[in-house]
Every structure is written in C-alpha cells, then in structure tokens.
Amino acid sequence: MTDRTSEAPSGADPAPDGVPPTADPSAGPGPRQELAAGAVLVAASLFALLWLIPHHTGEATSDHEVAPGFFPQVAAGALLVLSVLFVGHRLIRFPKLRDIRPATGGGAVLAEIAILAAGSVLVAWALGAAGYLVVAPAVMLAGLLAGGERRWWMIGLVVAGMTAATWFGADRLFGVVLP
C-alpha cells in the first residue's frame, strides 16, 4: 500500500497554510456575499430585538416568572453578537480572500436568503392562522426531509416527540400557551 497523503496531484503545488488548495468557484460564497449575508443577519437580529420581540411579547405577571420575551431576546442577542463577529472577521480578512478566491455568483446567496426570509414570514403568519400543533410538525417534516432523512419511522418519532415536548414543556414549565 502506498501513502497517498504525501502525494500532490500532478501539476499542482502544495498549498501554503491557510490557503484553500483550489480556487474552485463552487467551493462556497465569496467574501462580498459573506459580508452581505452577515449584514442581513445583523439587520434581522436588530429588527427582532428592537421591534419584533418588544411589540409581540408580554410582560411577566410575577417576580418569580420568566418573561415571555426572555428566550427570544437571548436568541436574537446571540445572533447579533455572532453576526457582528462574522462581519468583523470577514472585513479583516477581505483583502486576503479577494486574491485567493474568485468572485462567485452572489445571486444564489441572495436568493437563498430571500427564500429563507419568505419562509420565516410564512411560518410566523401560519402560527397565528393555523396554530402551533399544525405548523410545528410541518416545519420539522420539511427540515428533516431537506436534511436528507428518509426513514419514516425516525421522521414520525422526531416530529411527534418534539412537538409534544415543546407543547407540554412550554405550558407546564413556563406557563406559556402556544398559539
């Protein structure tokens, strides 16, 4: 048996540390698209923190109760911190990445962001219209199928288990009745 770890493809020099071995455009989005995605995430988290959560959640009814907006604020705050770090990291490394990786199609990245944003709006609307017990299983089913899961018994177990756990957990642990 031969040791293939030390062999380089014919005609290719080994890549220096920190540099991708290929500049294949299909390897991922370029730095401009990554900056745009990070900026969209910063804007979405600020929108959630400054308007969406305060205007659509209530106050705690006692001193010993967790306010309904606490966990969404924690999630949106974490998203804001991580997206600002992501944008900062991309801004620092932008000149280096521009020379390494050629520009890729930004339309695909923006289309994916638009599809995910439209899906989020649809899920938020459907929660109010149809309720949690209808929307949550549909979203989990779509996520599992998109993730490649094809075993129906596993899909059924995850969808039923997670829906029941979150429904009863929100009601019993936090006293929050889901829509």
Secondary structure by P-SEA (a helix, b strand, c coil): ccccccccccccccccccccccccccccccaaaaaaaaaaaaaaaaaaacccccccccccccccccccaaaaaaaaaaaaaaaaaaaaaaaaaaaaaaaccccccaaaaaaaaaaaaaaaaaaaaaaaaccccccaaaaaaaaaaaaccccaaaaaaaaaaaaaaaaaaaacccccccc
